Structure formats: C-alpha cells, structure tokens
Amino acid sequence: MYVILLGPPGAGKGTQAVQTAERTGLLHLSTGDMFRENLRNGTELGNLAKTYMDQGELVPDDVTIRMLLERIGRDDARAGCLFDGFPRTVEQAKALDEALSEQGNEIAVTILIDVSNEEITRRLGGRVSCATCGSVFHEIFNPPNAGSPCCGTVKMIQRDDDKPEAIANRLQVYADQTEPLVDYYNQTGKLASVNGEQSPQAVGEDLLTALQAVSS
C-alpha cells in the first residue's frame, strides 16, 4: 500500500509519519532522507542530483522519482510506503502516478493533516531557543521556565523562519503548491482528511482509521 501524507509546516506531519509507519509496518520514505542517503553514498542518481544542487537548481522530478522507485523496490518496502515530502506539486503527483502505474501499483490514499493558519502561526510563532546551548522551547507548550532548565541561561532567541513574516510566507508557499495538489487527489477520490488540531495521540488514531478504511 502506498500512502501520501500532506500537511502544512507545523502540523506535526514528520512526527506522525514516523509513528504511523512504525505502527503499520509501512516504510517511512522522507525525500530529504532519501536525497541525503544517495549523496552520502555517491550513487549515480545522487551524483546526478548533486550536479543540479551545486548550481543552485532544483533537482528535476524525473531524477527524484527514479530515486523513489529504486527505494521502494527494496525488501524493507514490500509492505508499502508512506511518502513524506513528495509530491509537492500536481506535476509531481501525476509523474509519480504514472511511474507507479508502470509497475502495476498506485497510491491508495492521500491523507491531509488539516490545521488552520491561525493554529500554525501560534505553534511556530511561539518557538524560541536558548542563545547559549540551542535547546528549543515553546512559549505556550513548553516555556523555558518549566521543568528542568537547559544550561542556566536566561536569553532566548527566535529563529528567523519562526518570525511572523517568515511564517506567513511559508504558509503562502504551502497554499500555492498544496491546495491544487489536495484538489487533484480529491478529484481522484483518494483524499482523506484528519483534524490536525487535536492532541497528537488523537491525530495518530485518526490516521490509522483512515488507513484501515482503504486497506479493509
């Protein structure tokens, strides 16, 4: 079974992907991890991707999909894969569908972790880190003065990409890329949505329910 997990930045998608893969036996396939593995091992595809990256260019979709197909062909992917980080555009989704179809496979379901922009801004905007040791806190969920202190410093800083302007930009990029992708999978009848504003445990249970609905 091949599953795609979508969600905005700050939705907890990465954590849910890892936990869902562990509970279902699906291979968690993060495109970031896949690229790093190919680059580290100096594979043919890794070297090809590096030629584009060294020039500051995006790696072509066909190279990424060739990496994906190689990865899902290994023994540890026999039960299926949970795609995390790909596809990001409708063009990539169509290319992935075509590549899987040539192998006699298809995407079983695409699950959207749905979280409002307001909640995403609250989650990301509250992140701060210790200026000395780098420990990460959250002003609401895990404030610096709660529990054990890190290194004893009192100076907290906020990363540039967690500031309001940056968050708004990230959400706009996500909307521009992902909303058409959500429409694409909705039209194919392969879209499921879970409420990402629940507790992480509740989100995880809803993800399992969505998977069970297509595997039964």
N, C-alpha and C positions, 0 to 999 in steps of 0.2 A: 504494500500500500504506500502510495506517495502522497504526502501531505505538505501543504504550504501554510506557513504561519505569518500573518501580517499584523502590523500594529505600529502606531506612531512612536517616536522616541519617548522614552519614559513610561511606556506601557508595561514594562516588565517582560517583554517578549523573549529576550535571551534566556532569562531565568526559567520562564515557563517552558521554553523549548527543551532545555536540558532536562528538566524534571519530567516532562511528558515523554520524552524519548526513553528515559530510564524506566518509566512505569509501563511502557508499551512494547519495548524491545525494538522500536524504530531507531534508525541511525540518525543522530542529530547532525545535519550537514550544514555547517556555517560556511558561507562562501569566503569569509575572512580567514577562517582556519584553513580552508582548502588552498587558498592562494599562498598563505604562509608556508604550508607543507611543500607545495610544488616549488616555491622559490628556495626554501631551505635545502631541498633535495636536489636542486638543479635539474629537474626533469625537462624534457623537451618543451612541454607546454609552459612550465614555469619560466624557462629562458625566453620563450616567445612572449609571454606576458610581460616579462621584465623589459623587453625592448620598447614596449609602449609606455610602461610606467616610468622608465628612465627619461623619456621625452616629455613627461607630464601629460600623457594622453590616456584616455580611458581604454581599458582592455576591451577589445571587440567582443560582442556577445557570443560569437561562434567559438572563440577560444575558451570563454568561461563555461559554455555548455559542454565542450569537449572534456574539460576538467570534471564537470559534474557527472557526465556519462561514465568516465573512467572510474570515478569514485564509487558510484552506485553499482558498478559491476563487480566489486569486491565481495568476498564471502560475508563480511560483517554487515552488509546492506541487504542481505537476502530477504529479511522480514519487511523491508521498505525503508523509506527515508522521510524525515521531517526537514523540509527546506527552510532555512533561516537566513534571510538576507538576499534571496533571489527567488523569483524575479522581482524587479523593482518597477518595470515599465510594461505596458501592454505588448510592445515589440518583443521584449524578452520572454514574456509569458507565451506568446504564440510560437516563438522559436523553441522553447522548452517543450511545449505540447507536441510540436512536430517531431522533435528528436525522440521523445518518449514513445510516440506513436510508431515510429520506425522500429522500435524494439518490442512492440506489442504491449506497451504499458501506457498508463495515463494518470493524471492527477485525480485522486479520489475525492479530495475536498480541500478547499482553501478556507482557513479559519481566521477571521478578523478579531483581534482583541480591541474592542471599541472603547476608547477613552476620550472624553471631551477635551477640547483645547484648554479650557479653564483648569481642569484637573492636571493636565500635563504641565501647564505653567506652574501650578502650585508644587508639583513634585520636583520638577527640575530647578525651579527658581529658589527652592529652599536649600539646595545642596551647597555646603561650604567645606573647606578642608583646612587642616592645621598648616599654618605657614612654615612650621619647623619640620614636622615629620610626615606631612602629607595625608594623615588619617582623614577619612571622609565622614562627614556628619550631615544631618538634615535638621534645619531649624525647627521643624514641626515633629517629624517622626523619630529623630534620633539626635536631639540637641547636644551640643558639645559638653554641657554641664551635667548630662545624665549618665549614670553608670560610672564606669572607670574612665578617668582622664587618659589621654594618649601620652604625650610627653611632658605635660605640665604647662605648655604654653597657653596664652590667652588670645593670641592673634589668629583670627580666622580669615580666610580669603575665599573669594568666589571665582571659579574658572570663567574665562571669557565666554565660553559657549553655554554657560548656565545663566547668563545675564538676560534681561527681558528682550532686548533687541535680537540677540542671537537665537533665543528660544522661538520668537515669532518667525524668524527666517527659516529655522529648521522645520517648523510646523507648516510653513507655506510650501517649502520644497516637498515635504511629505504629501501634502494635499495635491500638489500639481502632478506628482508622479503616481501616487497610490489610489486616488479616487477613481481615475479611469481604469486602473487595474481591478479595483473592487467591482466596478460596473461590468468589466469583462467576465469575471468569474461568476457574477450574479446572473448574467445572461446565459451562461452555460449551465446554470443550475447547480453549481458546485461551490457555492459560498455559504458558510455558516458564520454566525457572529456570536461572540460571548461578551458579557458586560465586564470590562476590564477595571471598573471602579469598585468592584467587590474586594474582599480580602484575597491575598494571593492563593490561599487554600481553596476558596470558592471558585476562583478563576480556573485553577487546575482541575477541579472536579468537572466544571462545565466543558473544559477542553476534552476530557476523557469521554464525557457523554456525547459530544459532537463526533468524536472518532468512532465510538461504538455504534452510532446511528448509521454510519456508512459501511461499517465492517460486518454488520449483522446480516 
